Every structure is written in structure tokens, then in C-alpha cells.
Amino acid sequence: MNRVEVLAPDGVGEVRPGTDLVELLVPLLALVDGDVLVITSKVVSKAERRVVRGTREEALAGETVRVVARRGPTTIVRNRLGLTMAAAGIDNSNVPAGSIALLPVDPDASARRVRTDVRRRTGRNVAVVVTDTAGRAWREGQTDIAIGAAGLVVAQEYAGRTDAHGNELAVTLPAVADEIAGMADLAQGKLAGRPFAVVRGRADLVLPADQDGPGAAALVRAEGGDLFGYGAREAVVRALKGVAADRAPFGAPAPADEFAAAISDVLGLVPSHSTGDGGTLLVTVPKGLARPLGALAFAHGWELVQSDSPSDARLRPVRP
């Protein structure tokens, strides 16, 4: 039998700018080696003086790397931490009226500081996870995820292992830091004033005291590595505009056969491979289809390199 439990203490006082979080939590939690200490990003932001006057709309641009999608008043962005979130993770709940809480500057560093201080004060080797609430594509509602971590195996690699039936696992990679964040939130609640929790029973995920691990940043896909770099509407607009700076979220260039199939499917044209360069495609473009072809090329990571005549196009993959 395996048992995992969550403890989320009551009695946490108000966290203010400069509050020593470890001094606040240590009397409330009898920590043991192998515990995973979970802290909401809100109290980390408060302690680190990241609560400022203003509105989410006013602060959004400064926390945004690029807009992923907009639907009415909702703006989903990739923020400066690489996280894709509504309003860049800026929050106006549980803060004074007229104020907002920005995410910590470096949540992994925040987790490392707490872990080091816990060990200094208690002698216990614990892992630390900093959490925030996020929505999920294709799913209603929100759940907590890990935005910072220290001393924790944040994802377990199962690829190459075999199951009980002898099947080899190919891409199984449980994001255990996120699972721990969601589990802790069940005990913490959103309005109960319990910003700290301990997840106990997974000491196997806690690293030795001298190893902090890669942090939660390791769970963020690199730009261009996600299959959904833009919202559906935004992807169409970006491809039609064709601005070079917008290429990265579309990912690496598609194989020639895949791009050729898209041209045939969407435009009814039949590209051919160049005899002089196997990396290019040739296509005769009827009047009026040049712009749709350009958008298709952009979305697939290709570009027009030259045109021998107004109706002939030569395309190639965009080089890094």
C-alpha cells in the first residue's frame, strides 16, 4: 500500500512586504525529511514586494512576451517566465483594493531560497514547490501548477520502460510537480487562508540537500515546441501578415511532403520538387492565390525564395 497525504495548516497570519515566510511556516508545520513544502505564489509575491498599485490591464504589457489569443476581455499570453496564462498570471484577488500581484521575478530562485532557509533553521531536507492557478486548453476550470521548484524531481521519465504487458512506453512523462501542486490545492482551498501545505509520502522525488534540480522552468516548452503556439484566429492572422518575428511559435519547418500536401489540399495546386535542389518546391500559382500560398508557407515554416515568372513560385524551408 502506498499512502500520500497533504497537510495544510490554519492560523497563517497576513503576509506583508518583507515577511519572512520560513519564520511564518516553521511553527505551523512539523517538517520531516522527504516532505514537499508547497507555497502559493501569492504569498511569495507579497513577501517579495511584487504587489503594486494599478490594474491588470495597465501591467499586462510589461509582463507579456507575446499574445497567444484574445477572446473578448480575456487575453492569453506567454509571459516573461515562459508560462502561457490569462493576463500573464497577474492577479487582483486577496490583495488591497486598487492593487495587483505580479508573479515572482524568479519562482525557482524563490523556491531555492526557502529550501535553503528551511534546512538552515530545522535541519530538514525538504523540496519546495511554488504554485499558481492556470487554465487548461480544452478543459473547463482551473488547477494549480508548479511555477517554481527546488530539490524536486519535477517530471518522471518513463520512456523506454515497459508496462506489465511488455509494451514499451514511448512518451510518458508525468509532470509530478504539477500533480503535487494540484493535490496541495485540494487541502489549501482558495479562500481558506492556507497558503502553505506539506505533501508527505513521496520522499522518492526529493533530491539530496546539495541538489536543487532543474526547477519548474524545465516544464516550460521552448518557443516553437508547442503544437498550439497561437489561438485558432490568431494563427490565421499571423500567417497572413507574415511578419518574420511571428515565425517561432509555428515551430520547425514542416517536411516537404507535408507542406506539398497542404498546398494541394487547400489551394488545389500540385507542387513539384526542384531537380536542382531537393529542399525546394516549385509550384505554378494562378492569379489570386499568391497570398494564400504565402500564408501557407509561413505557417509551415517555408518561404518564397524567387519567382522565375509572375506565375511560378520556388519555396524552401526557412533556415535558422
KOLROLUM-652348 format. One record per residue: residue in three letters; x, y, z of N, C-alpha, C in turn. Coordinates in steps of 0.001 Angstrom, whole numbers, plus 500000, padded with zeros to 6 digits. Each point is the difference from the previous one (the first is absolute). Layout:
BEGIN
ALAXYZXYZXYZ;...
//
This chain:
BEGIN
MET500852498807500000499148501193500000500889501245500000;ASN499620500963499187500717501273499960499079501085500504;ARG500513500863500863499168501060500583500671501347499780;VAL499238500956499460500447501376499858498972500879500691;GLU500467500918500831499072500874500710500420501462499869;VAL499023500883500207500236501446499923499566500636501308;LEU500848500843500539499701500745501214500051501481499661;ALA498923500725500259499936501436499722499529500710501255;PRO500891500643500730499636500550501307499177501284499917;ASP499115500160500984499323501275500214500906500905500835;GLY499523501212500230500705500887500920501146500773499395;VAL500080500064498650501060500767499354499603501474500033;GLY500870500822500535499710501426500062500146500681498647;GLU499673501284499970500101500770498770501457500122499565;VAL500234499713498733501341500136499434500137501401499421;ARG501044500690500406500222501380499564501349500102499294;PRO500266501121499339501301500170499355501143499778500989;GLY500917499129499631501141499712500860499767498914501034;THR498787499423500061499732498925500964500960498831499786;ASP500531499479501073500855498811499962499093498772499948;LEU499838499412498828499063498889499834500407498790500815;VAL501283499722500080500456498818500745499732500171501490;GLU500220501198500516499698500264501405498514499825500267;LEU499178500348499004498553499882500153499530498558499972;LEU500611499182499126499472498644499789500593498947500935;VAL501220500187500426500652498956500807499209499634501261;PRO499451500968500763499229499604501200498695499270499671;LEU499528500120498757498720499411499629500131498592499439;LEU501206499611499603500185498731499311501168499236500622;ALA499737498808500477501070499151500537500639499258498832;LEU500926500653499337500598499454498784500905498820500306;VAL500024499045499070500913498866500096500735499872498673;ASP501122499313500023500752499774498770499113499320498961;GLY500081500480498760499219499404498922498670500669499760;ASP499624500979500842498771500750499759500146500874498757;VAL498859500302499372499961501004498942499175501164500529;LEU500660501122500211499352501201500508499434500779498817;VAL498708500274500034499323500681498904499546501377500472;ILE500321501025499214499693501390500365499321500675498814;THR498901500695500238499346500709498903500852501190499568;SER499973500270498711500790501115499482499523501332500556;LYS498715500084500397499472501271500511500787500474501214;VAL500254499075500962500722500443501198501472500238499697;VAL500552499263499038501372500278499591500073501396499390;SER499034500342499147499975501330499385499857501088501055;LYS499129499764500987499837500992501061501302500203500760;ALA500634498897500398501238500092500769501115500662499198;GLU499993499755498691501062500537499139499645501362499405;ARG498994500631500566499607501365499609499588500086498529;ARG499233499016499559499514499990498623498531500426499914;VAL499449500514501089498656500571499978500136501491499750;VAL499364500469498937500152501402499584498626500616499771;ARG499955501310499970498769500698499689499756499950498500;GLY498725499893499619499664500010498583499007498921499657;THR499789499812498696499068498988499504500744498971499168;ARG499331498873499768500614498966499168500255500533498595;GLU499060500771499478500158500529498647501225500904499901;GLU500244500787501029501143500907499987501326499251500082;ALA500028498880500711501251499264500204500251498929498950;LEU498986499700499198500091498835499114501152500093499011;ALA500175501131499362501041500125498969501391499702500565;GLY500264500463501228501319499801500588500295498573500390;GLU498961499159500136500185498603500373499865499060498809;THR499745500558498798499679499198498820501174499929499033;VAL500301498779499546500951499815498901499263500059498674;ARG498862499313499908499160500082498813498588499550500333;VAL499042500507499246498606499613500172499764498681499268;VAL499390499057500660499662498712499405498589500036499417;ALA499046500542500759498616500047499529499225501044500785;ARG499000500567499334499071500927500661498582499574499690;ARG499144499999501012498588499750499821499250500944500927;GLY499445501082499442499324500980500820500955500601501014;PRO499612500012501284500869500606501021501171499113500420;THR500033498763499510501051499062500415501183500044499048;THR501178500199500553501229499989499211500925498924500546;ILE500334499026499170500931498937500368501360500372499426;VAL501021500023500844501328500411499532501055499000500459;ARG501110500039499299501212499344500493500753501067500781;ASN500187499757501294500599501056500808501515499872500063;ARG500613500887500752501468500072500023500627498749500614;LEU499215499175500717500495498736500548499836498850499018;GLY499375500268498835499737498949499026498672499306500219;LEU499263500397501037498712499391500306498913500612499136;THR499076499178499508498863500482499225498807500077500934;MET499542501232500262498988500227501020499079501138499612;ALA498811499992500571499114501151499863500606501181500750;ALA500031501154499333500506501239500605501405499849500580;ALA500798499108499418501403499799500396500153499538501441;GLY498914499519500616500078499575501392499839501138500994;ILE499708501212499516499761501138500893498666499790500707;ASP499975500239501310498807499674500786499614501189500869;ASN498693500238500124499532501078500881499143499475501148;SER500109498708500297499259499432501121500906499898501227;ASN499396500091501168500721499899501270501125501021500135;VAL499785501166499415500909501137500147499135501235500238;PRO500560501087500560499203501202500241499359500522498716;ALA498829500593500137499291500572498854500902500994499283;GLY499974499924498655500841500888499207501414499502499815;SER500266498769500482501340499412499875499938498714499196;ILE501151499565499521500123498739499281501256499291500476;ALA499992498685499856501181499200500331500623499483498717;LEU501251500348499773500764499447498889500653498701500453;LEU500244499105499078500685498757500370501414500305500489;PRO500575499121500808501390500212500427500930500175498798;VAL501060500760500189500949500254498914500621498698499520;ASP500369499115500925500616498709499674499489498965501004;PRO498876499330499709499424499070500970500927498854500384;ASP500835499526499073500946498936500358500995500502501038;ALA500475501231499821500928500577500977499310500197501347;SER498728500395499969499242500147501244499920498661500725;ALA499722498925499248499921498670500596501348499577500582;ARG501069500310499301501333499637500510500303500717501312;ARG499648501277500075500261500757501236499230499417501170;VAL498734499671499784499200499420501079500578498653500419;ARG500377499181499025500544498678500331501271500126500847;THR500887500888499584501256500201500733499727500486501417;ASP499050500922500135499714500565501317499319498970500905;VAL499131499176499439499373498941500798501066499058500543;ARG500945499637499157501050499078500458500873500666501066;ARG500282501279499812500832500701500980499314500076501363;ARG498685500203499985499289500210501257499507498712500655;THR499737498973499204499418498775500553500884498778499846;GLY500970500075499079500829498840499720499324498989499091;ARG498787500288499509499251499069499174500290500219498520;ASN500073498887499286500165500068498541498635499836499354;VAL499450501107499539498694499975499349500147500569498591;ALA499049499666499154499874500665498708498991501128500149;VAL500066500973499088499084501139500054499376500203498628;VAL498689500209499985499274500297498773499226501297500191;VAL500150500912499045499219501240499967498917499815498942;THR498748500284500366498881499683499114499242501242499553;ASP499297499837498889499061501015499552498852499296499289;THR498906500703499824498822499423499370499994500299498511;ALA499670499011499188499995500176498548498870499197499376;GLY499481500486498883499030499252499224500706498998499101;ARG499230499144499354500553499000499094499257500055498681;ALA500721499890498894499346499908498694499073498788499993;TRP498804500181499407499009498933499812499311499572501291;ARG500294500635501120499404499587501269499408501214500703;GLU498802499831500562499422501053500816500687500030501361;GLY499956501167500635500548500122501342501506500195500018;GLN500513500105501203501429500219500195500543498993501019;THR501308499890500019500671499191501012501318500669500328;ASP500604499627501094501294500574500354501123499245499296;ILE501020500753499608501191499428499380501235500508500737;ALA501108499330499772501266500426500589500650501039499090;ILE500238501188500534500748501014499233501408500171500550;GLY500252499413501155501343500003500569500222498711500767;ALA501239499530500038500293498762500730501481499945500345;ALA500287499342501101501390499775500412500078498693500761;GLY501014499202499674500211498742500705499028498916499626;LEU499369500129498830498949499057499621500238499465498594;VAL499714498714499800499905499435498653498679500517499439;VAL500047500947499064498766500654499552499232499162498985;ALA500670499080499327499336499112499035500701498654500034;GLN499223498942499944500554498641500022500016499435498587;GLU501150499585499558500176499484498640499699498502499965;TYR498961499638499247499633498601499852500309499458498609;ALA500404500860499091500283499541498642501072498913500023;GLY499751498921499267500932498892499948499695498885500984;ARG499173500298501016499604498953500941498872499167499379;THR499730498878500599498919499139499502498933499846501070;ASP498736499857499535498914499810500949499848498515500326;ALA498962499668500768499809498620500457499719499041498858;HIS499599500515498840499715499163498832501177499946499021;GLY501119500622500362501168499981499140500028501097498950;ASN499044500949500058499976501105499046501004501073500410;GLU500791500460499041500969501047500299499312501349500018;LEU500266500779501052499439501344500109500855500960499173;ALA499346500853499236500729500867499071500143501427500515;VAL498894500635500386500074501422500346499409500305501371;THR499887499023500862499396500213501313500953500796500888;LEU499553501197500425500838500885500815499107500720501013;PRO499608499342501074499134500646500981500669501252500584;ALA499276501125499936500490501258500571499651499991501489;VAL500801499312500790499641499765501398499976501291500806;ALA500773501003499615499948501277500713498620500628499863;ASP499401499903498813498643500517499802498977499159500763;GLU500206498684500019499082499136500744500037500320501487;ILE501183500270500514500134500381501408499314501338500255;ALA500149500938499065499354501310500148498485499859500061;GLY499442499199499101498556499800499992499514499286501247;MET500770499028500453499624499273501215499998500928501208;ALA501019500845500109500077500918501132498836500978500000;ASP499582500437498812498913500970499907498692499439500549;LEU499812498680499909498799499391500557499904500236501508;ALA501137500024500670500006500208501447500058501482500363;GLN500678500780499159500143501423500298498705500770499781;GLY499287499700498896498818500774499668500396501378499490;LYS499023500699499422500294501309499425499741501157500956;LEU499080499816500951499600501098500875500184499666501471;ALA500762498946500286500100499517501385501199500569500748;GLY500841500792499335501157500561500689501039498968500362;ARG500194499006499106501015498967500228501011500012498853;PRO500944500905499998500941500106498877501117498967500022;PHE500132499276501120501049498988500122499375498604500080;ALA500712499032499454499576498604500134501238499116499942;VAL499852498823500567501049498986499914499410498757499360;VAL500654499531498954499632498724499385500998498965500514;ARG499476498989500625500858499005500666499713498618499420;GLY501068499252499738499835498655499473500668499800498655;ARG500658501054499494500750499868498737501436500464500192;ALA500617499490501042501401500344500264500908499548498871;ASP499530499044499187500807499534498877500215501089498956;LEU499175501041500035500133501096499042500884501133500515;VAL500376499937501269500781501069500611501494499724499809;LEU500697500994499475501419499863499691500861500192501245;PRO501258499533499965500913500263501114500126501500500275;ALA500385500334501205500022501401500431500888500884499141;ASP501033499418499403500912500814499188499594500068498528;GLN498798499511499672499520500034498611498617500653499951;ASP499907501089499261498708500678499866499218499538498783;GLY500670499351499051499311499538498800499743501128499010;PRO499318499707498905499822500971498916498920501034500275;GLY499176499788501018498931500938500285498798499816499087;ALA498950500751500297498780499901499196500187500550498601;ALA501038500796499791500266500514498649500198498867499006;ALA500412498829500483500215498854499117498701499494499398;LEU498858500382500577498707499553499483499445500927498928;VAL500666501116499760499537500961498995500560499609498639;ARG499113499750499030500471499680498660500656501218499366;ALA501067499753499255500670501084499288499071500582498947;GLU500188501271499707499209500639498949500141499210498702;GLY498876499702499372500013499215498778499859498514500231;GLY500107499562501247499878498579500292498579499568500308;ASP499100500968500158498612499701500315499195499915498711;LEU499079499063499929499166499868498806498938501092499915;PHE499837500780501071498934500994500042500577501357500387;GLY500922500474499194500701501236500306499133501233499924;TYR498913499952499228499039501091499909498590499434500122;GLY499045500859500359498606499623499917499617499832498535;ALA498859499362499738499598499703498620499897501265499164;ARG499344501024500507499871501242499224501342500679499813;GLU500758500048501081501274500704499956500983499336499031;ALA499955498677499907500891499299499079499715500404498559;VAL498710500128499648499638500418498638500516501408499731;VAL499761500904500943500419501394499811501512500099499888;ARG500724499315500875501472500077499976500558499442498701;ALA499428498901499529500493499412498753499735500928498825;LEU498845500634499967499688500905498894500871501248500038;LYS500296500493501190500869501178500103501438499660499607;GLY500448498804500431501316499527499591501169500789500535;VAL499905500518501219501097500742500608501033499015500547;ALA501247500186499635501042499028500354500069499736501500;ALA499767501019500821500094499837501449498942499053500546;ASP498952499723499205498925499113500458500230498542499636;ARG501132499663499405500215498634499519500167498973501106;ALA500719500354501055500417499002500985498866499142500542;PRO498842500569500379498947499144500565499429498961499030;PHE500244500173498687499505499010499046500889498754499972;GLY501169500055500634500850498821500103500957499836498840;ALA500703498871499990500998499704498973499311499804498645;PRO500728500224498896499411499810498667499430498595499820;ALA498835499933499385499373498713499713500768499281498899;PRO499985498667499975500621499263498891499360500401498669;ALA500771499870498931499521500411498685498703499292499612;ASP499904498701500278498798499264499618498766500505500751;GLU500183500353501258498875500515500795499547501362499468;PHE500974500871499692499664501317499472499347499884498628;ALA500534499120499166499426499801498667498564499499500099;ALA499735499110500949498648499484500185499048501110500422;ALA500476500926500853499168501120500430499682500917498825;ILE500971500251499133499766500836498818498939499358499112;SER500120498705499812499045499282499158498611500001500622;ASP499941499797501322498718499905500693499281501345500043;VAL500725501069500281499383501311500197499812500754498690;LEU501005499948499125499966500821498791499730499216498723;GLY500047498675500101499775499182498811501148500036499015;LEU501191500405500462501185500065499141500881498782500252;VAL500802499653499010500856498821500125501460500438499914;PRO500682500133501141501415500386499987500870498852499504;SER501178500360499547500993498994499615501309500326500687;HIS500801498976500235501317500212500586500942500543498939;SER500825500958500388500986500559499075501047498936499685;THR500337499868498715501027499028499616501381500471500411;GLY500153501301500153501319500535500365500237500013501491;ASP498933500035500769500132500079501453498828499270500636;GLY500262498822500560498939499190500582499306500658501161;GLY500576501118500526499402500681501132499008501060499618;THR499700500161498703499054501018499583498826499372499260;LEU498912500780499951498823499601499257499707501038498924;LEU499522499527498866499580500882498914498494499872499823;VAL499336501134499776498554499970499815499582501154499097;THR499110499705499088499412501029499148498777500569500720;VAL499979501322500160498990500641500834499049500832499146;PRO498745499594499886499027500812499273499799501354500676;LYS499526500961499234499750501331500530499019499923501168;GLY500326500709501078499135500037501173500364499011501083;LEU500904499077499708500364499003501011501379500234500609;ALA500663501093499580501350500254500521499980500248501509;ARG499029500788500476499974500299501434499633498778500826;PRO498985499229499638499744498765500765501194499055500015;LEU500729499928498873501193499146499971501047500530500965;GLY500162501324500049500958500581500937499645499713501444;ALA498698500061500324499573499704501366500236498529500342;LEU499706499107499062500271498584500224501489499757500226;ALA500813500649499186501449499852500143500454500474501382;PHE499507501160500411500384500556501294499615499048501135;ALA498772499487499956499518499116501056500780498697500053;HIS500572499576498881500744498746499957501509500202500117;GLY500437501232500237501424500262500162500769500060498693;TRP499307500364498909500633500122498699499949501456499546;GLU500751500292498917500033501357499463500186499974498491;LEU499543501057499349500205500184498564501402500540499785;VAL500810499275499221501378500439499787500188500705498675;GLN499213499655498980500096500710498741498813499601499132;SER499732500828499026498931499705499057500529500219498595;ASP500052498924499207500522500114498637499048500759499090;SER498742500019500359498997500739499244498876500340500965;PRO499115500916499629498915500365500922499169498811500468;SER499986498909499260499144498874500372500764498823500588;ASP501333500081500038500800498887500532500620500368501333;ALA499905499113500964500555500254501327500950498893500394;ARG501103500380500606500982499048500523500027500218501519;LEU499780498923500765499910500098501457501023499104500660;ARG500455500424501173500966499194500757499751500157501502;PRO500467499061500813499854500129501438500811501196500515;VAL499474500679500983500730501117500599501187499452500766;ARG501144500566499749501212499557500679500183500787501297;PRO500521499325501038500189500680501296500898501228499863;
//
